[in-house]
């Protein structure tokens, strides 16, 4: 066990015992000088070979044993380097069992299973045929021990070759020196030949032979994000695993699914981060890997019942869609959402997909699915022709900002999409008519009954860009004092004031008689039913209204531009009334939103 201060974590190093020693946890403590050049060289060499060791460890030969890593642990007491054995890797973390009891840090203990980030791993070691490999820092510590300690340490650890005697040795050279011959990393031509051989087996539907052809040499493939052949080898192995999964049953099928998930994650880890030159041949291939590996991992995690873990992979897959040929990823996302109980989201993706591609093969089953059809009847009932035009206007806008998969176009960030919901009952329509105090336009009545309202879809809500046609229910609640409503009426001025939390004092306090009269006329003649915002949504909105002539319009109100809205009120009172239909005013608002997103 070794210790160091938090201030000198780079220059101080200590030794930690291993499970192969017979010493008690606290019986050895070694501290080295801050300027120990040999220890600095040990750190450098161990770090330089760590990545290749971890790749070797992933498929380590059976004749190797005692695989372990040394990592830095720190808390308020200081820090120390501690060996972990029984190790495994998951993403950018190493899991392992603490070999001995720490002397300094208090949050881990002997025998505890812990995880550490890769960046904190400082050394590695394993044994083969009784000889130890790695443990660079262990060699560096020998000069600080007594002769008796050195003999005990060397005997227990199995030191025979000092890695610091060949400071520039690569990991491949270390592997080549193992007492039992192991395969060196395959060159590109060899990998291509293996891929071709495996593919021939799979073309002949000899899936087990194809799988084994890839599997037998996988440990000898040095995976490199810039090496096309190494990526293609692993990518081909994923397809061999899919074929194997589809051709077997039982426990073997489950284990192969897990193997796919592990291999796919290795590929994703290798190409993680931004894809540079994504439209180059290698860049496109990395996008394809990310899409297909994520989709496969998502599907098999779903099959294994790990739904929450599966969802992010499916979402990543659909975000990597480059063409209609990639539409298979929708199926994975939809079925995960359904299994999670999020049917509304799943059904909306199905609806958008089938509207654009009626023969989309993965969703044909839903055309006769009673639950989906019932959902569709409630959310998308048959509507009169004029209202179908309104629906088309909204859906065209949604398609403008979204892909078929239901993900927002990144070039139109902070973009809303809209949905229809909350249709009104006959009783609610009658209550609205009474509260409006002027005749409701026939199109508006039909709109409330069949489409309900227009509302931003919550997942993509943006306070700067939105359009709303208020639901009958929310409007009635706003004037119901018993339900907490504070709005005086549906008149345009009263609705603006209510929208601003009853704090637009310029419309309320210390009004001249002529102002009171003007606002009364505006409230009596123009009834607000919605709003839209183009930018600075917290400071301005356009309020949608109708008048006695059955037509619609919109007026802009900015909290710092009172004179402008008063001028527009005057113009509204002079004119005969607005001139737009309900569809036209909605289309006007959506077109103006398009111009600013």
C-alpha positions in Angstrom: 0.0 0.0 0.0 1.4 3.4 -0.9 0.5 6.9 -0.1 0.9 10.4 -1.5 -0.4 13.9 -0.8 -3.1 15.5 -3.0 -0.6 18.2 -4.0 1.9 15.7 -5.4 -0.2 13.1 -7.1 1.9 13.2 -10.2 5.4 12.9 -8.6 4.8 10.6 -5.7 4.1 6.9 -6.1 3.5 4.0 -3.7 3.2 0.3 -3.9 0.1 -1.7 -3.3 0.0 -5.3 -2.5 -2.0 -7.9 -4.5 -4.2 -10.8 -3.8 -1.3 -13.1 -4.5 0.7 -11.8 -1.5 0.5 -13.2 2.0 1.0 -9.8 3.7 -1.6 -8.0 5.8 -3.3 -5.0 4.1 -1.3 -2.4 6.1 2.1 -4.1 6.4 3.9 -2.3 3.6 4.1 1.5 2.9 6.5 3.0 0.4 7.0 6.7 -0.3 9.2 8.0 -3.0 10.9 11.3 -3.7 8.9 14.0 -5.6 11.6 14.2 -8.2 12.1 10.5 -8.8 13.0 10.2 -12.5 12.7 6.4 -12.5 9.1 6.7 -11.3 8.3 9.4 -13.8 9.6 7.0 -16.6 7.4 4.3 -15.1 4.3 6.4 -15.3 5.1 7.4 -18.9 5.7 3.9 -20.1 2.6 2.4 -18.3 0.4 5.2 -19.8 1.9 4.7 -23.3 0.9 1.0 -23.3 -2.4 1.2 -21.4 -4.8 1.5 -24.4 -3.2 -1.5 -26.1 -3.2 -3.5 -22.9 -6.9 -2.9 -22.4 -7.6 -4.1 -26.0 -5.5 -7.2 -25.2 -7.3 -7.8 -22.0 -10.7 -7.7 -23.7 -9.8 -11.0 -25.4 -6.9 -12.2 -23.2 -5.7 -15.7 -23.9 -6.6 -18.3 -21.2 -3.0 -18.8 -20.2 -2.8 -15.3 -18.8 -4.0 -14.5 -15.3 -4.0 -11.9 -12.5 -5.0 -9.1 -14.7 -5.1 -5.9 -12.7 -4.7 -2.1 -13.0 -3.5 0.6 -10.6 -5.5 3.7 -10.3 -5.4 7.0 -8.4 -7.9 7.5 -5.5 -8.3 10.9 -3.7 -10.4 12.4 -1.0 -10.0 15.2 1.6 -7.3 13.1 3.4 -5.0 13.0 0.3 -4.6 10.5 -2.4 -3.0 7.1 -3.1 -2.5 4.6 -5.9 -4.3 1.3 -5.4 -4.3 -1.9 -7.4 -7.6 -3.4 -8.5 -8.1 -7.0 -9.6 -11.1 -9.0 -11.0 -11.3 -6.1 -13.5 -13.7 -5.4 -16.3 -14.3 -2.4 -18.6 -17.5 -0.6 -19.4 -17.1 2.5 -21.6 -14.6 4.8 -20.2 -14.5 3.2 -16.7 -12.7 0.3 -15.1 -14.5 -1.8 -12.5 -12.5 -3.9 -10.1 -12.0 -5.2 -6.5 -9.7 -3.2 -4.2 -6.7 -5.5 -3.4 -5.6 -4.1 0.0 -7.0 -1.7 2.6 -6.1 1.9 1.8 -3.9 3.9 4.1 -5.1 7.4 3.2 -8.4 7.5 1.4 -11.4 6.6 3.5 -14.2 6.1 0.9 -13.0 2.7 -0.4 -12.1 -0.4 1.5 -10.3 -3.8 1.0 -12.3 -6.1 -1.2 -14.8 -3.5 -2.3 -15.9 -3.4 -5.9 -15.3 0.1 -7.3 -15.2 1.9 -10.6 -12.6 4.4 -11.8 -12.3 6.6 -14.9 -9.7 5.5 -17.4 -7.9 8.8 -17.0 -7.1 7.8 -13.4 -5.5 4.4 -14.3 -1.7 4.6 -14.1 -0.4 1.1 -14.5 -1.4 -2.4 -15.5 -0.1 -5.9 -14.9 -0.8 -9.6 -15.7 0.9 -13.0 -15.5 1.7 -15.5 -18.1 3.3 -18.9 -17.4 4.4 -17.6 -13.9 6.0 -14.4 -15.2 4.7 -10.9 -14.6 4.2 -8.4 -17.4 3.7 -4.7 -16.9 3.8 -3.3 -13.3 6.2 -0.6 -14.4 5.8 1.3 -11.1 6.6 -1.8 -9.1 10.0 -2.0 -10.7 10.6 1.6 -10.0 9.8 1.0 -6.3 12.4 -1.7 -5.8 15.2 0.8 -5.3 13.4 2.3 -2.3 13.0 -1.1 -0.5 15.4 -3.0 1.8 17.1 -6.1 0.3 14.7 -8.3 2.3 11.7 -6.5 1.0 13.0 -6.6 -2.6 13.5 -10.4 -2.4 10.0 -10.9 -0.9 8.4 -8.6 -3.5 10.2 -10.2 -6.5 9.4 -13.7 -5.3 5.7 -13.0 -4.9 5.2 -10.8 -7.9 7.1 -13.1 -10.3 9.4 -10.4 -11.7 11.9 -11.7 -14.3 12.1 -9.0 -16.9 12.3 -5.3 -16.1 10.1 -3.3 -18.6 12.0 -0.1 -17.8 15.1 -1.6 -19.4 13.3 -1.2 -22.7 11.5 2.1 -22.2 10.4 2.4 -25.8 9.0 -1.1 -26.2 5.6 -1.1 -27.8 2.8 -3.3 -26.4 3.0 -5.5 -29.5 6.7 -6.2 -28.6 5.7 -7.0 -25.1 3.0 -9.5 -26.4 5.6 -11.0 -28.8 7.8 -11.8 -25.8 5.2 -13.8 -24.0 6.3 -17.4 -23.2 3.4 -18.8 -25.3 3.0 -17.6 -28.8 0.0 -15.3 -29.4 -1.2 -13.8 -32.7 0.1 -10.4 -33.5 -2.3 -7.7 -34.7 -3.6 -8.5 -38.2 -2.5 -6.3 -41.1 -5.1 -4.8 -43.4 -4.8 -7.4 -46.2 -5.3 -10.3 -43.7 -8.4 -8.6 -42.3 -9.8 -8.1 -45.8 -9.3 -11.8 -46.5 -11.0 -12.9 -43.3 -13.9 -10.5 -44.0 -14.3 -12.0 -47.6 -14.2 -15.5 -46.2 -16.8 -14.8 -43.5 -19.1 -13.0 -46.0 -19.0 -16.0 -48.4 -20.2 -18.3 -45.5 -23.1 -15.9 -44.7 -24.1 -15.6 -48.4 -24.4 -19.4 -48.3 -26.5 -19.1 -45.1 -23.7 -20.8 -43.2 -24.2 -18.4 -40.3 -22.3 -20.3 -37.6 -19.2 -20.6 -39.9 -19.4 -16.9 -40.7 -19.7 -16.0 -37.1 -16.7 -18.2 -36.0 -14.6 -16.9 -38.9 -14.9 -13.4 -37.5 -14.8 -14.5 -33.8 -11.7 -16.6 -34.0 -9.4 -13.7 -35.0 -11.2 -10.8 -33.3 -8.6 -10.6 -30.5 -5.9 -10.0 -33.2 -7.7 -7.0 -34.7 -6.3 -3.7 -33.5 -9.4 -1.4 -33.6 -8.6 2.1 -34.8 -11.1 4.8 -35.6 -9.0 5.9 -38.6 -8.4 2.4 -40.0 -11.3 1.5 -42.3 -10.5 -2.2 -42.4 -10.4 -2.6 -38.6 -13.7 -0.8 -38.3 -15.2 -2.9 -41.2 -14.0 -6.1 -39.5 -16.0 -5.3 -36.3 -18.9 -4.0 -38.3 -19.1 -7.2 -40.3 -18.9 -9.1 -37.1 -22.0 -7.3 -35.9 -23.9 -8.6 -38.9 -22.6 -12.1 -38.3 -24.0 -11.8 -34.8 -27.4 -10.7 -36.1 -27.5 -13.7 -38.4 -26.5 -16.0 -35.6 -29.2 -14.5 -33.2 -31.9 -15.1 -35.9 -30.8 -18.7 -36.4 -30.6 -20.0 -32.8 -32.8 -20.1 -29.7 -32.5 -20.4 -25.9 -29.6 -19.3 -23.7 -27.3 -19.2 -26.7 -29.5 -16.6 -28.3 -29.4 -14.4 -25.2 -25.7 -14.7 -24.8 -25.2 -13.7 -28.5 -27.4 -10.7 -28.0 -25.2 -9.7 -25.1 -22.1 -10.3 -27.3 -23.6 -8.0 -30.0 -24.3 -5.3 -27.4 -20.6 -5.5 -26.1 -19.1 -5.5 -29.6 -21.4 -2.7 -30.7 -20.5 -0.6 -27.7 -16.8 -1.2 -28.4 -17.3 0.2 -31.9 -19.3 3.2 -30.7 -16.6 3.9 -28.1 -13.9 3.8 -30.8 -15.7 6.3 -33.0 -17.1 8.4 -30.2 -17.0 12.2 -30.4 -17.6 14.5 -33.4 -17.2 12.8 -36.8 -14.8 15.0 -38.8 -15.3 15.1 -42.5 -18.6 13.3 -42.2 -19.2 13.4 -45.9 -15.9 11.7 -46.8 -15.9 8.0 -47.4 -14.7 7.2 -43.9 -16.9 9.9 -42.3 -20.0 8.4 -43.9 -19.0 5.0 -42.8 -18.7 6.1 -39.2 -22.2 7.6 -39.4 -23.4 4.3 -40.8 -21.7 2.4 -37.9 -23.2 4.8 -35.3 -26.7 4.4 -36.8 -26.7 0.6 -37.2 -24.8 -0.3 -34.0 -27.0 2.1 -32.0 -30.1 0.6 -33.6 -29.0 -2.9 -32.9 -28.0 -2.3 -29.3 -31.3 -0.6 -28.7 -33.3 -3.5 -30.2 -31.5 -6.2 -28.2 -31.6 -4.2 -25.0 -35.3 -4.0 -25.6 -35.4 -7.8 -26.2 -33.6 -8.3 -22.9 -36.1 -6.1 -21.1 -33.7 -3.1 -20.5 -36.1 -0.5 -21.9 -34.7 2.7 -20.3 -31.2 1.7 -21.4 -32.4 0.9 -24.9 -34.2 4.2 -25.6 -31.1 6.5 -25.9 -29.6 4.1 -28.5 -32.8 4.1 -30.6 -32.9 7.9 -30.4 -29.3 8.1 -31.5 -30.0 5.8 -34.4 -32.9 7.9 -35.8 -30.8 11.0 -35.4 -28.2 9.4 -37.8 -30.8 8.9 -40.6 -29.3 10.1 -44.0 -31.9 8.8 -46.5 -35.2 6.9 -46.8 -33.1 3.7 -46.9 -32.4 4.2 -43.2 -36.1 4.2 -42.1 -35.8 0.8 -40.4 -34.6 2.6 -37.3 -38.1 4.0 -36.8 -39.3 0.5 -35.9 -36.9 0.2 -33.0 -37.8 3.5 -31.5 -41.5 3.0 -31.9 -41.6 -0.4 -30.2 -39.4 0.8 -27.3 -41.8 3.7 -26.8 -44.8 1.4 -26.8 -43.2 -1.0 -24.3 -42.4 2.0 -22.1 -46.1 2.9 -22.1 -45.4 6.1 -24.2 -47.9 5.1 -26.9 -49.0 8.7 -27.8 -45.4 9.5 -28.9 -45.0 6.2 -30.7 -48.4 6.5 -32.5 -47.5 10.1 -33.7 -44.3 8.8 -35.3 -46.3 6.0 -36.9 -49.0 8.5 -38.2 -46.4 10.9 -39.6 -44.5 8.0 -41.3 -47.6 6.4 -42.9 -48.9 9.8 -44.0 -45.7 10.3 -46.0 -45.1 6.6 -46.9 -48.4 4.7 -46.9 -46.6 1.4 -47.8 -44.0 1.7 -45.1 -43.5 -2.0 -44.4 -42.5 -1.9 -40.8 -45.8 -0.2 -39.8 -48.3 -2.0 -42.0 -49.3 -4.1 -38.9 -50.7 -0.9 -37.3 -53.2 -0.4 -40.1 -55.3 -3.1 -38.5 -54.3 -2.6 -34.9 -57.4 -1.7 -32.9 -55.6 0.3 -30.2 -53.8 2.5 -32.8 -57.0 3.0 -34.9 -58.9 4.0 -31.7 -56.1 6.5 -30.9 -56.2 7.8 -34.4 -59.9 8.3 -34.4 -59.7 10.4 -31.2 -56.7 12.5 -32.2 -57.3 12.7 -35.9 -61.0 12.5 -36.6 -62.5 13.1 -40.0 -63.0 16.9 -40.5 -64.7 19.1 -43.0 -62.7 20.2 -46.0 -61.9 23.7 -44.7 -60.6 22.2 -41.5 -58.6 19.6 -43.4 -56.8 22.6 -45.0 -56.0 23.9 -41.5 -54.6 20.6 -40.5 -52.6 20.5 -43.7 -51.1 23.9 -43.0 -50.0 22.8 -39.5 -48.6 19.4 -40.7 -46.7 21.1 -43.5 -45.1 23.4 -41.0 -44.2 20.4 -38.8 -42.6 18.6 -41.8 -40.6 21.8 -42.5 -38.9 21.7 -39.1 -38.8 17.9 -38.6 -37.7 14.8 -40.4 -39.9 11.8 -41.0 -38.4 10.2 -37.9 -39.8 12.9 -35.6 -36.5 14.6 -34.8 -36.0 18.3 -35.1 -33.8 19.4 -38.0 -30.6 20.6 -36.4 -30.5 23.6 -38.8 -33.8 24.8 -37.3 -32.8 24.5 -33.7 -35.2 25.8 -31.1 -38.0 25.0 -33.5 -41.6 24.2 -32.3 -43.9 21.6 -33.7 -47.6 21.6 -33.2 -50.4 19.2 -32.4 -54.2 19.2 -32.3 -55.9 18.1 -29.0 -58.7 18.6 -26.6 -61.8 18.8 -28.7 -64.8 20.6 -27.3 -68.2 19.2 -26.3 -71.5 20.8 -27.4 -72.0 22.1 -23.9 -68.5 23.8 -23.9 -69.3 25.3 -27.3 -72.5 26.8 -25.9 -70.7 28.2 -22.9 -68.1 29.8 -25.2 -70.7 31.3 -27.4 -72.4 32.9 -24.4 -69.1 34.3 -23.1 -68.0 35.7 -26.4 -71.2 37.8 -26.6 -70.8 38.1 -30.4 -71.5 35.3 -32.9 -68.8 32.7 -33.2 -67.6 32.1 -36.8 -68.9 28.8 -38.1 -65.3 27.6 -38.9 -64.3 28.2 -35.3 -67.2 26.2 -34.0 -66.2 23.3 -36.2 -62.6 23.7 -35.3 -63.3 23.4 -31.6 -65.5 20.3 -32.2 -63.2 18.4 -34.5 -59.7 19.6 -34.0 -59.9 21.1 -30.5 -56.9 23.4 -30.2 -53.4 24.0 -31.6 -50.7 23.6 -29.0 -46.9 23.2 -29.2 -45.8 19.6 -28.7 -44.3 19.6 -25.2 -41.0 17.9 -26.1 -40.2 20.7 -28.6 -41.8 23.7 -26.9 -39.9 26.9 -27.5 -40.9 30.1 -25.6 -39.6 32.3 -28.4 -41.4 30.7 -31.4 -44.9 29.2 -30.9 -48.5 29.4 -32.0 -51.5 28.6 -30.0 -55.3 28.4 -30.6 -56.5 28.1 -27.1 -58.6 25.1 -26.1 -62.2 25.7 -25.2 -61.5 24.2 -21.8 -58.6 26.6 -21.0 -60.6 29.6 -22.1 -63.6 28.8 -20.0 -61.3 28.2 -17.0 -59.6 31.6 -17.5 -62.9 33.4 -16.8 -64.1 31.1 -14.1 -63.3 32.7 -10.8 -64.2 29.6 -8.9 -61.5 27.8 -10.8 -58.9 30.5 -10.1 -59.5 32.4 -13.4 -58.8 36.1 -13.4 -59.6 37.1 -16.9 -62.6 39.6 -17.1 -63.7 38.6 -20.6 -62.5 37.2 -24.0 -62.2 40.7 -25.2 -58.9 41.5 -26.9 -57.6 43.9 -24.2 -58.7 41.8 -21.3 -57.0 38.7 -22.8 -53.8 40.6 -23.4 -53.8 41.8 -19.7 -54.5 38.2 -18.5 -51.7 36.8 -20.6 -49.4 39.2 -18.8 -50.5 38.0 -15.4 -52.9 41.0 -14.8 -49.8 43.3 -14.7 -50.3 45.5 -17.8 -51.1 48.6 -15.8 -51.2 50.8 -18.9 -54.5 49.1 -19.7 -55.9 49.2 -16.2 -54.6 52.1 -13.9 -55.3 55.8 -14.1 -57.1 55.7 -17.5 -58.6 58.7 -19.1 -62.3 58.4 -20.0 -61.6 58.3 -23.7 -59.1 55.4 -23.1 -61.6 53.5 -21.1 -64.2 53.9 -23.9 -61.6 52.8 -26.5 -60.7 49.7 -24.6 -64.4 48.8 -24.0 -65.0 49.0 -27.8 -62.0 46.8 -28.5 -63.2 44.3 -26.0 -66.7 44.3 -27.3 -65.9 44.0 -31.0 -62.8 41.8 -31.0 -62.5 38.4 -29.2 -59.1 36.8 -28.6 -58.7 33.1 -29.3 -55.0 32.5 -29.5 -51.5 34.0 -30.0 -48.2 33.4 -31.7 -44.6 34.6 -31.0 -41.8 35.2 -33.5 -39.0 36.1 -31.1 -38.4 37.5 -27.7 -41.5 35.5 -26.6 -41.3 36.9 -23.1 -41.6 40.5 -24.3 -44.1 40.4 -27.2 -46.8 38.3 -28.8 -49.3 38.5 -31.7 -52.8 38.0 -30.5 -55.3 36.2 -32.8 -58.9 37.5 -32.7 -62.2 37.4 -34.6 -64.9 40.0 -35.1 -68.6 40.2 -35.7 -68.0 39.8 -39.5 -66.8 36.3 -38.8 -63.2 37.0 -40.0 -59.9 36.8 -38.2 -56.8 39.0 -37.6 -53.7 39.3 -35.4 -52.3 42.3 -33.6 -48.7 42.7 -32.2 -48.2 43.8 -28.6 -44.8 44.5 -27.2 -44.5 45.4 -23.5 -42.2 48.4 -24.3 -44.2 49.7 -27.3 -47.5 50.8 -25.9 -48.1 53.7 -28.4 -47.8 51.3 -31.3 -50.6 49.0 -30.1 -52.8 52.0 -29.2 -52.4 53.3 -32.8 -53.4 49.9 -34.1 -56.4 49.8 -31.9 -57.5 53.1 -33.5 -57.1 51.6 -36.9 -59.0 48.5 -36.0 -62.0 50.6 -34.8 -62.0 52.6 -38.1 -61.9 49.6 -40.4 -64.9 47.4 -41.1 -63.2 44.4 -39.6 -60.5 41.8 -40.2 -60.3 40.0 -43.5 -58.6 36.7 -42.9 -60.2 33.2 -42.6 -59.2 31.0 -39.7 -56.9 29.0 -42.0 -55.3 32.2 -43.3 -54.5 33.7 -39.9 -53.0 30.4 -38.7 -51.0 30.1 -42.0 -49.8 33.7 -41.6 -48.5 33.1 -38.1 -46.7 29.9 -39.1 -45.2 31.5 -42.2 -43.8 34.3 -40.1 -42.4 31.8 -37.6 -40.7 30.0 -40.5 -38.9 33.3 -41.4 -37.2 33.6 -38.0 -36.3 30.0 -37.1 
